[in-house]
Amino acid sequence: MTDSGKMFLWGVIAGIAAAAFIKTDTFRKGCAKVVSGGLQLKDDAKEYFETIKEDVEDAKAEQEANANS
């Protein structure tokens, strides 16, 4: 068997193993946990940047008020 034939065979075996693994509950629960964590991270980042935006707006308004005084 040639090297390319062996590589193809290993690829087929890896594909079959991956397909079997994807169907397991462990994989599905793991994916759900990763997606949930990503969504939580997105929400936390959105909150954080909103707070920064508010602080910058407050500082700008304060600076403008001091400049007009």
CHARMM-style PDB file with segment names, atoms N, HN, CA, C and O in Angstrom:
ATOM      1  N   MET     1       0.850  -1.172   0.000  1.00  0.00      PROA
ATOM      2  CA  MET     1       0.000   0.000   0.000  1.00  0.00      PROA
ATOM      3  C   MET     1       0.900   1.242   0.000  1.00  0.00      PROA
ATOM      4  O   MET     1       1.894   1.294   0.725  1.00  0.00      PROA
ATOM      5  N   THR     2       0.555   2.211  -0.795  1.00  0.00      PROA
ATOM      6  HN  THR     2      -0.252   2.168  -1.384  1.00  0.00      PROA
ATOM      7  CA  THR     2       1.359   3.431  -0.891  1.00  0.00      PROA
ATOM      8  C   THR     2       1.082   4.335   0.309  1.00  0.00      PROA
ATOM      9  O   THR     2       0.129   4.134   1.062  1.00  0.00      PROA
ATOM     10  N   ASP     3       1.952   5.339   0.460  1.00  0.00      PROA
ATOM     11  HN  ASP     3       2.726   5.502  -0.152  1.00  0.00      PROA
ATOM     12  CA  ASP     3       1.781   6.281   1.562  1.00  0.00      PROA
ATOM     13  C   ASP     3       0.469   7.055   1.435  1.00  0.00      PROA
ATOM     14  O   ASP     3      -0.207   7.306   2.433  1.00  0.00      PROA
ATOM     15  N   SER     4       0.115   7.429   0.216  1.00  0.00      PROA
ATOM     16  HN  SER     4       0.664   7.226  -0.594  1.00  0.00      PROA
ATOM     17  CA  SER     4      -1.132   8.174   0.043  1.00  0.00      PROA
ATOM     18  C   SER     4      -2.337   7.284   0.350  1.00  0.00      PROA
ATOM     19  O   SER     4      -3.350   7.768   0.857  1.00  0.00      PROA
ATOM     20  N   GLY     5      -2.235   5.990   0.047  1.00  0.00      PROA
ATOM     21  HN  GLY     5      -1.412   5.597  -0.364  1.00  0.00      PROA
ATOM     22  CA  GLY     5      -3.308   5.054   0.375  1.00  0.00      PROA
ATOM     23  C   GLY     5      -3.459   4.892   1.883  1.00  0.00      PROA
ATOM     24  O   GLY     5      -4.574   4.822   2.401  1.00  0.00      PROA
ATOM     25  N   LYS     6      -2.324   4.834   2.582  1.00  0.00      PROA
ATOM     26  HN  LYS     6      -1.419   4.892   2.160  1.00  0.00      PROA
ATOM     27  CA  LYS     6      -2.361   4.730   4.047  1.00  0.00      PROA
ATOM     28  C   LYS     6      -2.954   5.997   4.662  1.00  0.00      PROA
ATOM     29  O   LYS     6      -3.739   5.934   5.608  1.00  0.00      PROA
ATOM     30  N   MET     7      -2.567   7.135   4.114  1.00  0.00      PROA
ATOM     31  HN  MET     7      -1.930   7.186   3.346  1.00  0.00      PROA
ATOM     32  CA  MET     7      -3.092   8.402   4.640  1.00  0.00      PROA
ATOM     33  C   MET     7      -4.602   8.486   4.424  1.00  0.00      PROA
ATOM     34  O   MET     7      -5.339   8.953   5.293  1.00  0.00      PROA
ATOM     35  N   PHE     8      -5.051   8.029   3.258  1.00  0.00      PROA
ATOM     36  HN  PHE     8      -4.452   7.649   2.552  1.00  0.00      PROA
ATOM     37  CA  PHE     8      -6.487   8.023   2.975  1.00  0.00      PROA
ATOM     38  C   PHE     8      -7.214   7.111   3.956  1.00  0.00      PROA
ATOM     39  O   PHE     8      -8.265   7.475   4.485  1.00  0.00      PROA
ATOM     40  N   LEU     9      -6.661   5.932   4.197  1.00  0.00      PROA
ATOM     41  HN  LEU     9      -5.807   5.637   3.767  1.00  0.00      PROA
ATOM     42  CA  LEU     9      -7.265   4.977   5.127  1.00  0.00      PROA
ATOM     43  C   LEU     9      -7.341   5.572   6.529  1.00  0.00      PROA
ATOM     44  O   LEU     9      -8.367   5.445   7.198  1.00  0.00      PROA
ATOM     45  N   TRP    10      -6.276   6.214   6.979  1.00  0.00      PROA
ATOM     46  HN  TRP    10      -5.443   6.316   6.436  1.00  0.00      PROA
ATOM     47  CA  TRP    10      -6.284   6.867   8.295  1.00  0.00      PROA
ATOM     48  C   TRP    10      -7.324   7.990   8.338  1.00  0.00      PROA
ATOM     49  O   TRP    10      -7.973   8.203   9.363  1.00  0.00      PROA
ATOM     50  N   GLY    11      -7.476   8.689   7.243  1.00  0.00      PROA
ATOM     51  HN  GLY    11      -6.949   8.515   6.411  1.00  0.00      PROA
ATOM     52  CA  GLY    11      -8.485   9.747   7.170  1.00  0.00      PROA
ATOM     53  C   GLY    11      -9.896   9.192   7.294  1.00  0.00      PROA
ATOM     54  O   GLY    11     -10.743   9.770   7.975  1.00  0.00      PROA
ATOM     55  N   VAL    12     -10.139   8.079   6.638  1.00  0.00      PROA
ATOM     56  HN  VAL    12      -9.450   7.609   6.085  1.00  0.00      PROA
ATOM     57  CA  VAL    12     -11.453   7.423   6.724  1.00  0.00      PROA
ATOM     58  C   VAL    12     -11.712   6.957   8.153  1.00  0.00      PROA
ATOM     59  O   VAL    12     -12.805   7.146   8.686  1.00  0.00      PROA
ATOM     60  N   ILE    13     -10.712   6.353   8.762  1.00  0.00      PROA
ATOM     61  HN  ILE    13      -9.824   6.199   8.329  1.00  0.00      PROA
ATOM     62  CA  ILE    13     -10.849   5.878  10.144  1.00  0.00      PROA
ATOM     63  C   ILE    13     -11.110   7.050  11.090  1.00  0.00      PROA
ATOM     64  O   ILE    13     -11.968   6.971  11.969  1.00  0.00      PROA
ATOM     65  N   ALA    14     -10.363   8.135  10.901  1.00  0.00      PROA
ATOM     66  HN  ALA    14      -9.666   8.200  10.187  1.00  0.00      PROA
ATOM     67  CA  ALA    14     -10.554   9.325  11.741  1.00  0.00      PROA
ATOM     68  C   ALA    14     -11.948   9.906  11.528  1.00  0.00      PROA
ATOM     69  O   ALA    14     -12.582  10.346  12.488  1.00  0.00      PROA
ATOM     70  N   GLY    15     -12.430   9.915  10.303  1.00  0.00      PROA
ATOM     71  HN  GLY    15     -11.916   9.558   9.524  1.00  0.00      PROA
ATOM     72  CA  GLY    15     -13.774  10.412  10.010  1.00  0.00      PROA
ATOM     73  C   GLY    15     -14.848   9.587  10.667  1.00  0.00      PROA
ATOM     74  O   GLY    15     -15.810  10.132  11.209  1.00  0.00      PROA
ATOM     75  N   ILE    16     -14.701   8.293  10.628  1.00  0.00      PROA
ATOM     76  HN  ILE    16     -13.920   7.850  10.188  1.00  0.00      PROA
ATOM     77  CA  ILE    16     -15.676   7.398  11.267  1.00  0.00      PROA
ATOM     78  C   ILE    16     -15.653   7.590  12.785  1.00  0.00      PROA
ATOM     79  O   ILE    16     -16.702   7.628  13.428  1.00  0.00      PROA
ATOM     80  N   ALA    17     -14.457   7.708  13.350  1.00  0.00      PROA
ATOM     81  HN  ALA    17     -13.604   7.676  12.828  1.00  0.00      PROA
ATOM     82  CA  ALA    17     -14.342   7.922  14.795  1.00  0.00      PROA
ATOM     83  C   ALA    17     -14.959   9.262  15.181  1.00  0.00      PROA
ATOM     84  O   ALA    17     -15.659   9.352  16.190  1.00  0.00      PROA
ATOM     85  N   ALA    18     -14.710  10.298  14.395  1.00  0.00      PROA
ATOM     86  HN  ALA    18     -14.142  10.225  13.575  1.00  0.00      PROA
ATOM     87  CA  ALA    18     -15.274  11.620  14.688  1.00  0.00      PROA
ATOM     88  C   ALA    18     -16.796  11.590  14.596  1.00  0.00      PROA
ATOM     89  O   ALA    18     -17.480  12.178  15.434  1.00  0.00      PROA
ATOM     90  N   ALA    19     -17.325  10.912  13.588  1.00  0.00      PROA
ATOM     91  HN  ALA    19     -16.769  10.434  12.908  1.00  0.00      PROA
ATOM     92  CA  ALA    19     -18.780  10.815  13.432  1.00  0.00      PROA
ATOM     93  C   ALA    19     -19.398  10.093  14.626  1.00  0.00      PROA
ATOM     94  O   ALA    19     -20.473  10.473  15.089  1.00  0.00      PROA
ATOM     95  N   ALA    20     -18.739   9.072  15.118  1.00  0.00      PROA
ATOM     96  HN  ALA    20     -17.865   8.763  14.742  1.00  0.00      PROA
ATOM     97  CA  ALA    20     -19.249   8.343  16.283  1.00  0.00      PROA
ATOM     98  C   ALA    20     -19.168   9.211  17.531  1.00  0.00      PROA
ATOM     99  O   ALA    20     -20.079   9.194  18.359  1.00  0.00      PROA
ATOM    100  N   PHE    21     -18.082   9.971  17.672  1.00  0.00      PROA
ATOM    101  HN  PHE    21     -17.343   9.985  16.999  1.00  0.00      PROA
ATOM    102  CA  PHE    21     -17.901  10.829  18.841  1.00  0.00      PROA
ATOM    103  C   PHE    21     -18.910  11.971  18.864  1.00  0.00      PROA
ATOM    104  O   PHE    21     -19.404  12.345  19.928  1.00  0.00      PROA
ATOM    105  N   ILE    22     -19.215  12.516  17.709  1.00  0.00      PROA
ATOM    106  HN  ILE    22     -18.814  12.213  16.845  1.00  0.00      PROA
ATOM    107  CA  ILE    22     -20.151  13.638  17.612  1.00  0.00      PROA
ATOM    108  C   ILE    22     -21.547  13.231  18.085  1.00  0.00      PROA
ATOM    109  O   ILE    22     -22.303  14.069  18.577  1.00  0.00      PROA
ATOM    110  N   LYS    23     -21.882  11.990  17.944  1.00  0.00      PROA
ATOM    111  HN  LYS    23     -21.268  11.309  17.545  1.00  0.00      PROA
ATOM    112  CA  LYS    23     -23.216  11.513  18.321  1.00  0.00      PROA
ATOM    113  C   LYS    23     -23.357  11.251  19.817  1.00  0.00      PROA
ATOM    114  O   LYS    23     -24.458  10.961  20.283  1.00  0.00      PROA
ATOM    115  N   THR    24     -22.265  11.348  20.581  1.00  0.00      PROA
ATOM    116  HN  THR    24     -21.370  11.584  20.202  1.00  0.00      PROA
ATOM    117  CA  THR    24     -22.338  11.043  22.010  1.00  0.00      PROA
ATOM    118  C   THR    24     -22.927  12.208  22.798  1.00  0.00      PROA
ATOM    119  O   THR    24     -22.827  13.366  22.392  1.00  0.00      PROA
ATOM    120  N   ASP    25     -23.538  11.881  23.923  1.00  0.00      PROA
ATOM    121  HN  ASP    25     -23.619  10.940  24.253  1.00  0.00      PROA
ATOM    122  CA  ASP    25     -24.104  12.900  24.810  1.00  0.00      PROA
ATOM    123  C   ASP    25     -23.010  13.784  25.404  1.00  0.00      PROA
ATOM    124  O   ASP    25     -23.216  14.980  25.610  1.00  0.00      PROA
ATOM    125  N   THR    26     -21.862  13.198  25.673  1.00  0.00      PROA
ATOM    126  HN  THR    26     -21.695  12.227  25.505  1.00  0.00      PROA
ATOM    127  CA  THR    26     -20.747  13.963  26.233  1.00  0.00      PROA
ATOM    128  C   THR    26     -20.341  15.084  25.296  1.00  0.00      PROA
ATOM    129  O   THR    26     -20.121  16.214  25.732  1.00  0.00      PROA
ATOM    130  N   PHE    27     -20.240  14.781  24.018  1.00  0.00      PROA
ATOM    131  HN  PHE    27     -20.418  13.863  23.663  1.00  0.00      PROA
ATOM    132  CA  PHE    27     -19.870  15.796  23.030  1.00  0.00      PROA
ATOM    133  C   PHE    27     -20.938  16.886  22.962  1.00  0.00      PROA
ATOM    134  O   PHE    27     -20.614  18.073  22.933  1.00  0.00      PROA
ATOM    135  N   ARG    28     -22.180  16.494  22.936  1.00  0.00      PROA
ATOM    136  HN  ARG    28     -22.444  15.530  22.959  1.00  0.00      PROA
ATOM    137  CA  ARG    28     -23.276  17.471  22.851  1.00  0.00      PROA
ATOM    138  C   ARG    28     -23.314  18.365  24.082  1.00  0.00      PROA
ATOM    139  O   ARG    28     -23.496  19.578  23.968  1.00  0.00      PROA
ATOM    140  N   LYS    29     -23.144  17.769  25.258  1.00  0.00      PROA
ATOM    141  HN  LYS    29     -22.996  16.784  25.351  1.00  0.00      PROA
ATOM    142  CA  LYS    29     -23.129  18.558  26.484  1.00  0.00      PROA
ATOM    143  C   LYS    29     -21.928  19.499  26.505  1.00  0.00      PROA
ATOM    144  O   LYS    29     -22.028  20.639  26.957  1.00  0.00      PROA
ATOM    145  N   GLY    30     -20.801  19.011  26.014  1.00  0.00      PROA
ATOM    146  HN  GLY    30     -20.720  18.084  25.646  1.00  0.00      PROA
ATOM    147  CA  GLY    30     -19.608  19.850  25.946  1.00  0.00      PROA
ATOM    148  C   GLY    30     -19.810  21.028  25.009  1.00  0.00      PROA
ATOM    149  O   GLY    30     -19.426  22.154  25.326  1.00  0.00      PROA
ATOM    150  N   CYS    31     -20.408  20.770  23.863  1.00  0.00      PROA
ATOM    151  HN  CYS    31     -20.719  19.856  23.606  1.00  0.00      PROA
ATOM    152  CA  CYS    31     -20.685  21.851  22.908  1.00  0.00      PROA
ATOM    153  C   CYS    31     -21.659  22.865  23.503  1.00  0.00      PROA
ATOM    154  O   CYS    31     -21.480  24.072  23.341  1.00  0.00      PROA
ATOM    155  N   ALA    32     -22.679  22.378  24.185  1.00  0.00      PROA
ATOM    156  HN  ALA    32     -22.824  21.397  24.316  1.00  0.00      PROA
ATOM    157  CA  ALA    32     -23.649  23.276  24.807  1.00  0.00      PROA
ATOM    158  C   ALA    32     -22.976  24.137  25.864  1.00  0.00      PROA
ATOM    159  O   ALA    32     -23.292  25.320  25.998  1.00  0.00      PROA
ATOM    160  N   LYS    33     -22.053  23.553  26.613  1.00  0.00      PROA
ATOM    161  HN  LYS    33     -21.796  22.592  26.504  1.00  0.00      PROA
ATOM    162  CA  LYS    33     -21.339  24.294  27.650  1.00  0.00      PROA
ATOM    163  C   LYS    33     -20.441  25.366  27.031  1.00  0.00      PROA
ATOM    164  O   LYS    33     -20.368  26.484  27.540  1.00  0.00      PROA
ATOM    165  N   VAL    34     -19.765  25.033  25.948  1.00  0.00      PROA
ATOM    166  HN  VAL    34     -19.823  24.124  25.534  1.00  0.00      PROA
ATOM    167  CA  VAL    34     -18.896  25.998  25.271  1.00  0.00      PROA
ATOM    168  C   VAL    34     -19.713  27.153  24.698  1.00  0.00      PROA
ATOM    169  O   VAL    34     -19.334  28.316  24.838  1.00  0.00      PROA
ATOM    170  N   VAL    35     -20.823  26.834  24.058  1.00  0.00      PROA
ATOM    171  HN  VAL    35     -21.131  25.889  23.943  1.00  0.00      PROA
ATOM    172  CA  VAL    35     -21.678  27.878  23.478  1.00  0.00      PROA
ATOM    173  C   VAL    35     -22.252  28.757  24.583  1.00  0.00      PROA
ATOM    174  O   VAL    35     -22.292  29.980  24.449  1.00  0.00      PROA
ATOM    175  N   SER    36     -22.692  28.143  25.662  1.00  0.00      PROA
ATOM    176  HN  SER    36     -22.659  27.149  25.771  1.00  0.00      PROA
ATOM    177  CA  SER    36     -23.232  28.892  26.793  1.00  0.00      PROA
ATOM    178  C   SER    36     -22.173  29.821  27.381  1.00  0.00      PROA
ATOM    179  O   SER    36     -22.460  30.976  27.699  1.00  0.00      PROA
ATOM    180  N   GLY    37     -20.975  29.325  27.522  1.00  0.00      PROA
ATOM    181  HN  GLY    37     -20.742  28.387  27.264  1.00  0.00      PROA
ATOM    182  CA  GLY    37     -19.875  30.148  28.029  1.00  0.00      PROA
ATOM    183  C   GLY    37     -19.568  31.305  27.095  1.00  0.00      PROA
ATOM    184  O   GLY    37     -19.298  32.419  27.545  1.00  0.00      PROA
ATOM    185  N   GLY    38     -19.607  31.045  25.803  1.00  0.00      PROA
ATOM    186  HN  GLY    38     -19.825  30.141  25.437  1.00  0.00      PROA
ATOM    187  CA  GLY    38     -19.369  32.105  24.827  1.00  0.00      PROA
ATOM    188  C   GLY    38     -20.430  33.186  24.878  1.00  0.00      PROA
ATOM    189  O   GLY    38     -20.116  34.373  24.790  1.00  0.00      PROA
ATOM    190  N   LEU    39     -21.683  32.784  25.018  1.00  0.00      PROA
ATOM    191  HN  LEU    39     -21.938  31.820  25.090  1.00  0.00      PROA
ATOM    192  CA  LEU    39     -22.772  33.755  25.118  1.00  0.00      PROA
ATOM    193  C   LEU    39     -22.656  34.574  26.400  1.00  0.00      PROA
ATOM    194  O   LEU    39     -22.907  35.779  26.397  1.00  0.00      PROA
ATOM    195  N   GLN    40     -22.277  33.918  27.489  1.00  0.00      PROA
ATOM    196  HN  GLN    40     -22.073  32.939  27.491  1.00  0.00      PROA
ATOM    197  CA  GLN    40     -22.094  34.629  28.758  1.00  0.00      PROA
ATOM    198  C   GLN    40     -20.950  35.627  28.644  1.00  0.00      PROA
ATOM    199  O   GLN    40     -21.052  36.750  29.138  1.00  0.00      PROA
ATOM    200  N   LEU    41     -19.865  35.225  27.997  1.00  0.00      PROA
ATOM    201  HN  LEU    41     -19.782  34.313  27.595  1.00  0.00      PROA
ATOM    202  CA  LEU    41     -18.731  36.115  27.785  1.00  0.00      PROA
ATOM    203  C   LEU    41     -19.133  37.317  26.950  1.00  0.00      PROA
ATOM    204  O   LEU    41     -18.721  38.442  27.232  1.00  0.00      PROA
ATOM    205  N   LYS    42     -19.936  37.081  25.924  1.00  0.00      PROA
ATOM    206  HN  LYS    42     -20.271  36.167  25.695  1.00  0.00      PROA
ATOM    207  CA  LYS    42     -20.421  38.184  25.074  1.00  0.00      PROA
ATOM    208  C   LYS    42     -21.254  39.157  25.890  1.00  0.00      PROA
ATOM    209  O   LYS    42     -21.087  40.371  25.771  1.00  0.00      PROA
ATOM    210  N   ASP    43     -22.146  38.637  26.712  1.00  0.00      PROA
ATOM    211  HN  ASP    43     -22.282  37.651  26.809  1.00  0.00      PROA
ATOM    212  CA  ASP    43     -22.985  39.499  27.542  1.00  0.00      PROA
ATOM    213  C   ASP    43     -22.153  40.302  28.540  1.00  0.00      PROA
ATOM    214  O   ASP    43     -22.400  41.489  28.754  1.00  0.00      PROA
ATOM    215  N   ASP    44     -21.161  39.640  29.151  1.00  0.00      PROA
ATOM    216  HN  ASP    44     -20.960  38.676  28.977  1.00  0.00      PROA
ATOM    217  CA  ASP    44     -20.301  40.330  30.110  1.00  0.00      PROA
ATOM    218  C   ASP    44     -19.495  41.436  29.424  1.00  0.00      PROA
ATOM    219  O   ASP    44     -19.347  42.532  29.965  1.00  0.00      PROA
ATOM    220  N   ALA    45     -18.982  41.142  28.241  1.00  0.00      PROA
ATOM    221  HN  ALA    45     -19.102  40.252  27.801  1.00  0.00      PROA
ATOM    222  CA  ALA    45     -18.211  42.138  27.507  1.00  0.00      PROA
ATOM    223  C   ALA    45     -19.095  43.316  27.107  1.00  0.00      PROA
ATOM    224  O   ALA    45     -18.668  44.469  27.170  1.00  0.00      PROA
ATOM    225  N   LYS    46     -20.316  43.026  26.700  1.00  0.00      PROA
ATOM    226  HN  LYS    46     -20.663  42.089  26.649  1.00  0.00      PROA
ATOM    227  CA  LYS    46     -21.250  44.089  26.306  1.00  0.00      PROA
ATOM    228  C   LYS    46     -21.534  45.001  27.497  1.00  0.00      PROA
ATOM    229  O   LYS    46     -21.542  46.224  27.360  1.00  0.00      PROA
ATOM    230  N   GLU    47     -21.763  44.408  28.654  1.00  0.00      PROA
ATOM    231  HN  GLU    47     -21.756  43.415  28.765  1.00  0.00      PROA
ATOM    232  CA  GLU    47     -22.005  45.173  29.877  1.00  0.00      PROA
ATOM    233  C   GLU    47     -20.795  46.032  30.228  1.00  0.00      PROA
ATOM    234  O   GLU    47     -20.939  47.207  30.564  1.00  0.00      PROA
ATOM    235  N   TYR    48     -19.617  45.449  30.150  1.00  0.00      PROA
ATOM    236  HN  TYR    48     -19.501  44.494  29.877  1.00  0.00      PROA
ATOM    237  CA  TYR    48     -18.376  46.146  30.482  1.00  0.00      PROA
ATOM    238  C   TYR    48     -18.169  47.348  29.573  1.00  0.00      PROA
ATOM    239  O   TYR    48     -17.863  48.440  30.052  1.00  0.00      PROA
ATOM    240  N   PHE    49     -18.331  47.160  28.271  1.00  0.00      PROA
ATOM    241  HN  PHE    49     -18.579  46.273  27.882  1.00  0.00      PROA
ATOM    242  CA  PHE    49     -18.117  48.258  27.337  1.00  0.00      PROA
ATOM    243  C   PHE    49     -19.212  49.322  27.447  1.00  0.00      PROA
ATOM    244  O   PHE    49     -18.960  50.496  27.179  1.00  0.00      PROA
ATOM    245  N   GLU    50     -20.406  48.926  27.833  1.00  0.00      PROA
ATOM    246  HN  GLU    50     -20.611  47.972  28.050  1.00  0.00      PROA
ATOM    247  CA  GLU    50     -21.470  49.908  28.067  1.00  0.00      PROA
ATOM    248  C   GLU    50     -21.111  50.787  29.264  1.00  0.00      PROA
ATOM    249  O   GLU    50     -21.334  51.998  29.244  1.00  0.00      PROA
ATOM    250  N   THR    51     -20.557  50.170  30.302  1.00  0.00      PROA
ATOM    251  HN  THR    51     -20.376  49.186  30.318  1.00  0.00      PROA
ATOM    252  CA  THR    51     -20.115  50.927  31.473  1.00  0.00      PROA
ATOM    253  C   THR    51     -19.011  51.909  31.095  1.00  0.00      PROA
ATOM    254  O   THR    51     -19.024  53.061  31.528  1.00  0.00      PROA
ATOM    255  N   ILE    52     -18.063  51.457  30.292  1.00  0.00      PROA
ATOM    256  HN  ILE    52     -18.052  50.521  29.940  1.00  0.00      PROA
ATOM    257  CA  ILE    52     -16.987  52.339  29.840  1.00  0.00      PROA
ATOM    258  C   ILE    52     -17.556  53.493  29.031  1.00  0.00      PROA
ATOM    259  O   ILE    52     -17.148  54.641  29.209  1.00  0.00      PROA
ATOM    260  N   LYS    53     -18.490  53.195  28.147  1.00  0.00      PROA
ATOM    261  HN  LYS    53     -18.821  52.263  28.003  1.00  0.00      PROA
ATOM    262  CA  LYS    53     -19.109  54.231  27.321  1.00  0.00      PROA
ATOM    263  C   LYS    53     -19.792  55.284  28.198  1.00  0.00      PROA
ATOM    264  O   LYS    53     -19.656  56.482  27.950  1.00  0.00      PROA
ATOM    265  N   GLU    54     -20.521  54.841  29.215  1.00  0.00      PROA
ATOM    266  HN  GLU    54     -20.631  53.868  29.417  1.00  0.00      PROA
ATOM    267  CA  GLU    54     -21.193  55.768  30.121  1.00  0.00      PROA
ATOM    268  C   GLU    54     -20.184  56.632  30.872  1.00  0.00      PROA
ATOM    269  O   GLU    54     -20.396  57.831  31.048  1.00  0.00      PROA
ATOM    270  N   ASP    55     -19.085  56.017  31.315  1.00  0.00      PROA
ATOM    271  HN  ASP    55     -18.913  55.042  31.173  1.00  0.00      PROA
ATOM    272  CA  ASP    55     -18.055  56.776  32.024  1.00  0.00      PROA
ATOM    273  C   ASP    55     -17.425  57.839  31.128  1.00  0.00      PROA
ATOM    274  O   ASP    55     -17.170  58.959  31.570  1.00  0.00      PROA
ATOM    275  N   VAL    56     -17.180  57.488  29.880  1.00  0.00      PROA
ATOM    276  HN  VAL    56     -17.387  56.578  29.521  1.00  0.00      PROA
ATOM    277  CA  VAL    56     -16.593  58.442  28.937  1.00  0.00      PROA
ATOM    278  C   VAL    56     -17.572  59.576  28.660  1.00  0.00      PROA
ATOM    279  O   VAL    56     -17.171  60.738  28.593  1.00  0.00      PROA
ATOM    280  N   GLU    57     -18.845  59.249  28.500  1.00  0.00      PROA
ATOM    281  HN  GLU    57     -19.171  58.305  28.555  1.00  0.00      PROA
ATOM    282  CA  GLU    57     -19.853  60.287  28.268  1.00  0.00      PROA
ATOM    283  C   GLU    57     -19.946  61.225  29.473  1.00  0.00      PROA
ATOM    284  O   GLU    57     -20.076  62.438  29.305  1.00  0.00      PROA
ATOM    285  N   ASP    58     -19.880  60.672  30.684  1.00  0.00      PROA
ATOM    286  HN  ASP    58     -19.775  59.687  30.820  1.00  0.00      PROA
ATOM    287  CA  ASP    58     -19.914  61.496  31.894  1.00  0.00      PROA
ATOM    288  C   ASP    58     -18.689  62.409  31.958  1.00  0.00      PROA
ATOM    289  O   ASP    58     -18.808  63.591  32.279  1.00  0.00      PROA
ATOM    290  N   ALA    59     -17.524  61.864  31.655  1.00  0.00      PROA
ATOM    291  HN  ALA    59     -17.427  60.904  31.394  1.00  0.00      PROA
ATOM    292  CA  ALA    59     -16.298  62.664  31.690  1.00  0.00      PROA
ATOM    293  C   ALA    59     -16.346  63.770  30.645  1.00  0.00      PROA
ATOM    294  O   ALA    59     -15.907  64.890  30.907  1.00  0.00      PROA
ATOM    295  N   LYS    60     -16.868  63.471  29.481  1.00  0.00      PROA
ATOM    296  HN  LYS    60     -17.225  62.561  29.268  1.00  0.00      PROA
ATOM    297  CA  LYS    60     -16.987  64.480  28.422  1.00  0.00      PROA
ATOM    298  C   LYS    60     -17.941  65.585  28.836  1.00  0.00      PROA
ATOM    299  O   LYS    60     -17.647  66.764  28.643  1.00  0.00      PROA
ATOM    300  N   ALA    61     -19.090  65.210  29.410  1.00  0.00      PROA
ATOM    301  HN  ALA    61     -19.329  64.252  29.567  1.00  0.00      PROA
ATOM    302  CA  ALA    61     -20.061  66.211  29.853  1.00  0.00      PROA
ATOM    303  C   ALA    61     -19.466  67.080  30.965  1.00  0.00      PROA
ATOM    304  O   ALA    61     -19.691  68.290  31.001  1.00  0.00      PROA
ATOM    305  N   GLU    62     -18.715  66.463  31.861  1.00  0.00      PROA
ATOM    306  HN  GLU    62     -18.532  65.480  31.832  1.00  0.00      PROA
ATOM    307  CA  GLU    62     -18.076  67.220  32.939  1.00  0.00      PROA
ATOM    308  C   GLU    62     -17.042  68.186  32.380  1.00  0.00      PROA
ATOM    309  O   GLU    62     -16.949  69.333  32.817  1.00  0.00      PROA
ATOM    310  N   GLN    63     -16.266  67.713  31.409  1.00  0.00      PROA
ATOM    311  HN  GLN    63     -16.341  66.782  31.053  1.00  0.00      PROA
ATOM    312  CA  GLN    63     -15.249  68.556  30.783  1.00  0.00      PROA
ATOM    313  C   GLN    63     -15.896  69.730  30.065  1.00  0.00      PROA
ATOM    314  O   GLN    63     -15.405  70.855  30.156  1.00  0.00      PROA
ATOM    315  N   GLU    64     -16.986  69.487  29.357  1.00  0.00      PROA
ATOM    316  HN  GLU    64     -17.386  68.573  29.284  1.00  0.00      PROA
ATOM    317  CA  GLU    64     -17.695  70.573  28.662  1.00  0.00      PROA
ATOM    318  C   GLU    64     -18.297  71.557  29.649  1.00  0.00      PROA
ATOM    319  O   GLU    64     -18.293  72.762  29.397  1.00  0.00      PROA
ATOM    320  N   ALA    65     -18.815  71.065  30.773  1.00  0.00      PROA
ATOM    321  HN  ALA    65     -18.818  70.087  30.978  1.00  0.00      PROA
ATOM    322  CA  ALA    65     -19.389  71.948  31.795  1.00  0.00      PROA
ATOM    323  C   ALA    65     -18.307  72.818  32.412  1.00  0.00      PROA
ATOM    324  O   ALA    65     -18.539  73.996  32.681  1.00  0.00      PROA
ATOM    325  N   ASN    66     -17.123  72.251  32.641  1.00  0.00      PROA
ATOM    326  HN  ASN    66     -16.934  71.294  32.423  1.00  0.00      PROA
ATOM    327  CA  ASN    66     -16.014  73.020  33.193  1.00  0.00      PROA
ATOM    328  C   ASN    66     -15.494  74.043  32.181  1.00  0.00      PROA
ATOM    329  O   ASN    66     -15.060  75.129  32.566  1.00  0.00      PROA
ATOM    330  N   ALA    67     -15.535  73.706  30.907  1.00  0.00      PROA
ATOM    331  HN  ALA    67     -15.887  72.824  30.595  1.00  0.00      PROA
ATOM    332  CA  ALA    67     -15.048  74.612  29.878  1.00  0.00      PROA
ATOM    333  C   ALA    67     -15.995  75.797  29.723  1.00  0.00      PROA
ATOM    334  O   ALA    67     -15.548  76.898  29.402  1.00  0.00      PROA
ATOM    335  N   ASN    68     -17.292  75.597  29.944  1.00  0.00      PROA
ATOM    336  HN  ASN    68     -17.656  74.703  30.205  1.00  0.00      PROA
ATOM    337  CA  ASN    68     -18.293  76.655  29.800  1.00  0.00      PROA
ATOM    338  C   ASN    68     -18.384  77.531  31.050  1.00  0.00      PROA
ATOM    339  O   ASN    68     -19.014  78.588  31.015  1.00  0.00      PROA
ATOM    340  N   SER    69     -17.772  77.110  32.139  1.00  0.00      PROA
ATOM    341  HN  SER    69     -17.261  76.251  32.168  1.00  0.00      PROA
ATOM    342  CA  SER    69     -17.864  77.881  33.392  1.00  0.00      PROA
ATOM    343  C   SER    69     -16.921  79.042  33.418  1.00  0.00      PROA
ATOM    344  OT1 SER    69     -16.881  79.783  34.399  1.00  0.00      PROA
TER     345      SER     69
END
